[in-house]
Amino acid sequence: MGSLRTLVLWDIDHTLINADGIGRDIYAHAFRAVTGQSMERVAAMAGRTDWAITVETLRMHGVEVSDRLLESFGTALAEAFVVHEAAVSERGRVLTGVREVLDVLAGRGDVVQSVLTGNMEPLAIGKLRAFGLEHFVDFEVGAYGMDHEDRAVLVGLAQERAARKYGEPFTMRNTVLVGDTPNDVLAGHLGGARVVAVATGSSDVQALKEAGAELVLEDLTDTDAVVRAVLVVADR
């Protein structure tokens, strides 16, 4: 058997795209649909799962959370995204260098490319489709924000899905998570991945280094440097 492929798991918001705050609008729409109330505030979103954001937002408004309510809210989020989908591509943007990096990695036989995101699956697919990025990644082996409340658990889920589909093991040795928050770094390390962090969100290079990322980049502009970073980190 030859050398194992590298599983590259991309965060979406502020790593690949900037959706210009539309996430809050989607939550407000879903909140009203499910509770009949106006959403006064939303839980912190950066580096967290839709599951965790939903539970905290509901509790902040005094709403008791059940499994059934959580499922209903997930359905409402997916429906709200459809309503706001046009605004994602109109107001949002693909971050510099993203398309080129995804294209190069997608063309490599030694890389499996997917997403590890706080977005539930329909939102993740919809956001990448809004910018024509969906064909670069294998959504079947990704892990999503309604799969589990804890982002770290998502790493193992993605590894299991990739192992089943591709018939080879994916462990910390050959799994790389790319994200923009200290939460991404923590989730990667607790979940069993190495982490390349990019300072394209609200966290600067220093904060991401202090969080313990194996490599920190300012952005994804230099395609060769990013590809090298991902493959070098996986080879450690």
BAKERO-231657 format. One line per 8 residues: number of its first residue (from 1); for each residue x, y, z of C-alpha. Coordinates in pm, 1 decimal, decimal comma. Example, Ala and Ser with C-alpha at 12.3 -4.5 7.8 and 13.67 -1.06 7.14 Angstrom:
REM BAKERO-231657
1	1230,0 -450,0 780,0 | 1367,0 -106,0 714,0
//
This chain:
REM BAKERO-231657
1	0,0 0,0 0,0 | 133,1 343,6 -91,2 | 135,7 649,0 129,7 | -197,1 752,9 275,6 | -398,1 1040,6 138,5 | -435,1 1359,5 338,1 | -783,9 1455,5 455,4 | -816,7 1835,1 442,2
9	-1114,6 1969,4 637,1 | -1208,3 2331,0 569,0 | -1399,1 2561,7 797,5 | -1633,6 2776,5 584,9 | -1720,9 3113,8 738,7 | -1427,1 3357,8 744,4 | -1194,2 3084,5 615,7 | -1338,8 3027,0 267,7
17	-1610,7 3292,4 247,0 | -1746,3 3597,4 422,9 | -2126,9 3594,9 426,0 | -2153,3 3950,9 560,6 | -2350,9 3876,5 876,4 | -2630,1 3692,5 697,1 | -2604,5 3414,2 956,5 | -2777,0 3636,8 1210,8
25	-3058,8 3712,7 965,8 | -3108,3 3340,4 905,1 | -3124,2 3271,2 1278,8 | -3373,7 3554,7 1332,8 | -3595,8 3414,7 1056,5 | -3581,3 3060,5 1198,8 | -3633,9 3181,1 1555,3 | -3955,1 3360,8 1465,7
33	-4077,8 3062,8 1262,3 | -4025,0 2819,2 1550,9 | -4113,7 3029,0 1857,5 | -4340,2 3299,4 1720,4 | -4118,9 3555,1 1897,9 | -3867,0 3807,6 1770,4 | -3503,0 3715,6 1835,7 | -3350,8 3986,4 2053,8
41	-2994,9 3852,8 2037,2 | -2803,1 3554,7 1908,0 | -2536,2 3350,3 2083,1 | -2170,6 3394,5 1984,0 | -2118,4 3219,4 1650,9 | -1744,8 3215,8 1574,5 | -1601,0 2865,2 1569,6 | -1919,1 2706,9 1712,2
49	-2175,9 2460,1 1582,3 | -2531,1 2545,6 1479,2 | -2638,6 2299,0 1749,1 | -2458,8 2494,1 2024,3 | -2565,8 2834,1 1887,1 | -2928,3 2723,3 1864,3 | -2941,7 2582,0 2217,6 | -2780,4 2889,2 2371,7
57	-2990,9 3135,6 2170,9 | -3314,4 2962,6 2271,9 | -3211,3 2952,9 2638,0 | -3115,7 3322,9 2628,4 | -3480,4 3389,5 2542,0 | -3615,8 3160,6 2814,3 | -3717,8 2884,6 2574,3 | -3683,9 2529,6 2706,2
65	-3487,9 2313,1 2461,2 | -3596,2 1960,1 2369,8 | -3471,4 1721,3 2102,1 | -3789,9 1786,4 1904,9 | -3747,1 2164,6 1927,1 | -3383,8 2136,7 1819,8 | -3488,5 1928,6 1518,3 | -3761,0 2182,2 1432,5
73	-3513,4 2467,4 1457,5 | -3270,9 2286,0 1226,5 | -3548,4 2246,5 968,3 | -3637,0 2614,7 1007,5 | -3272,1 2716,9 961,6 | -3253,2 2521,6 634,8 | -3576,3 2685,0 515,4 | -3457,0 3030,1 623,6
81	-3135,3 2981,3 429,8 | -3332,6 2923,6 109,6 | -3508,4 3257,1 167,1 | -3178,0 3438,2 219,8 | -2969,3 3240,1 -31,0 | -2963,1 3511,4 -296,2 | -2835,8 3761,4 -38,6 | -2540,3 3533,3 43,0
89	-2391,7 3569,0 -304,5 | -2500,7 3933,4 -337,8 | -2360,8 4057,4 -7,0 | -2094,9 3794,1 61,7 | -1766,5 3712,7 -108,7 | -1509,4 3439,6 -155,2 | -1193,2 3524,2 34,1 | -879,3 3599,7 -167,1
97	-692,4 3293,4 -291,7 | -956,1 3042,4 -184,2 | -1070,6 2931,1 -527,9 | -712,6 2876,6 -645,6 | -614,0 2672,4 -337,4 | -927,1 2456,3 -352,3 | -867,1 2396,0 -722,7 | -505,0 2283,6 -675,8
105	-586,9 2052,7 -384,0 | -890,5 1908,4 -565,0 | -660,5 1813,5 -852,7 | -425,2 1610,2 -632,6 | -469,5 1234,8 -605,2 | -311,6 1233,9 -259,2 | -570,1 1469,6 -104,9 | -932,9 1422,7 0,0
113	-1092,2 1763,5 50,3 | -1405,0 1828,8 255,0 | -1550,1 2061,5 519,8 | -1565,6 2066,0 896,8 | -1803,3 2344,2 981,5 | -2039,5 2477,8 1241,6 | -2296,2 2512,8 963,1 | -2557,5 2239,2 936,9
121	-2518,7 2042,6 613,1 | -2777,0 2223,3 393,3 | -2627,5 2561,6 490,2 | -2272,1 2442,3 426,8 | -2359,0 2312,3 80,9 | -2570,3 2619,4 3,8 | -2298,7 2866,4 103,3 | -2034,3 2700,6 -114,5
129	-2280,9 2658,5 -401,9 | -2364,6 3030,3 -383,4 | -2005,9 3103,4 -489,3 | -1948,6 2807,5 -723,4 | -1714,6 2628,7 -482,0 | -1919,1 2315,5 -418,5 | -1747,1 2093,7 -677,5 | -1407,5 2123,7 -505,2
137	-1505,9 1927,8 -193,8 | -1654,4 1589,5 -106,4 | -1952,5 1677,6 114,6 | -2018,9 1308,1 192,2 | -1716,7 1287,5 420,6 | -1759,6 1625,6 588,3 | -1896,6 1695,4 936,1 | -2157,9 1955,3 1016,6
145	-2305,7 2174,9 1284,2 | -2609,8 1960,2 1361,9 | -2408,6 1634,9 1376,2 | -2299,6 1713,3 1732,3 | -2292,1 2008,3 1969,2 | -1915,6 1975,7 2028,6 | -1703,2 2080,4 1731,7 | -1415,6 1850,6 1837,1
153	-1639,2 1544,8 1792,2 | -1692,4 1645,9 1429,5 | -1327,8 1566,0 1347,1 | -1372,2 1198,3 1432,2 | -1701,0 1184,5 1241,4 | -1532,9 1320,0 927,8 | -1244,1 1075,4 967,0 | -1486,6 782,1 1002,3
161	-1685,5 891,8 697,5 | -1369,9 934,1 489,6 | -1232,4 597,3 602,5 | -1555,3 422,4 502,6 | -1566,8 587,0 162,4 | -1198,2 572,4 69,6 | -1098,9 250,6 245,6 | -799,7 386,0 431,4
169	-742,8 526,4 780,9 | -752,2 897,5 857,9 | -587,6 991,2 1186,0 | -395,4 1286,5 1327,1 | -106,2 1186,3 1099,9 | -299,4 1258,9 781,0 | -585,7 1491,2 880,2 | -552,4 1869,3 854,3
177	-816,6 2115,5 968,3 | -802,1 2468,2 823,7 | -986,0 2735,1 1024,3 | -975,6 3092,0 1146,9 | -1055,5 3082,8 1520,2 | -896,8 2949,8 1840,5 | -1208,2 2729,4 1866,2 | -1109,6 2567,3 1535,2
185	-758,4 2503,0 1666,4 | -889,2 2352,8 1989,7 | -1144,6 2137,3 1809,0 | -879,5 2009,4 1569,8 | -640,7 1910,5 1844,9 | -903,7 1758,1 2074,3 | -1060,6 1577,0 1779,9 | -738,3 1435,9 1635,7
193	-620,7 1661,8 1355,2 | -338,3 1899,9 1285,7 | -432,3 2259,9 1226,6 | -340,3 2529,2 977,9 | -496,1 2853,6 1102,4 | -560,3 3158,4 885,7 | -601,8 3511,3 1023,4 | -891,5 3594,5 790,4
201	-1155,1 3617,8 1064,2 | -1161,5 3813,7 1389,2 | -853,5 3642,3 1539,3 | -508,4 3773,7 1453,6 | -191,8 3571,8 1387,8 | -72,8 3601,3 1747,3 | -399,4 3472,4 1893,3 | -394,0 3173,7 1658,6
209	-30,9 3095,4 1744,4 | -114,8 3115,7 2114,3 | -403,6 2875,6 2055,5 | -144,7 2622,0 1937,5 | -196,9 2592,3 1562,5 | 85,5 2401,9 1392,4 | 104,6 2671,3 1124,6 | -53,8 3015,5 1102,3
217	-98,6 3208,3 777,4 | -209,8 3567,4 725,5 | -445,2 3454,8 448,1 | -475,6 3213,7 153,5 | -337,0 3448,2 -110,9 | -13,9 3259,2 -189,7 | -147,2 2937,0 -342,4 | 182,8 2747,0 -342,0
225	257,6 2845,4 17,9 | -87,4 2736,5 136,7 | -72,9 2400,9 -42,7 | 277,3 2343,7 95,1 | 162,3 2437,8 445,9 | -126,9 2192,1 437,2 | 87,0 1904,9 307,2 | 384,8 1979,1 535,1
233	165,1 1988,8 845,1 | 12,1 1654,8 745,9 | 357,9 1503,5 699,4 | 487,1 1589,4 1047,1
//
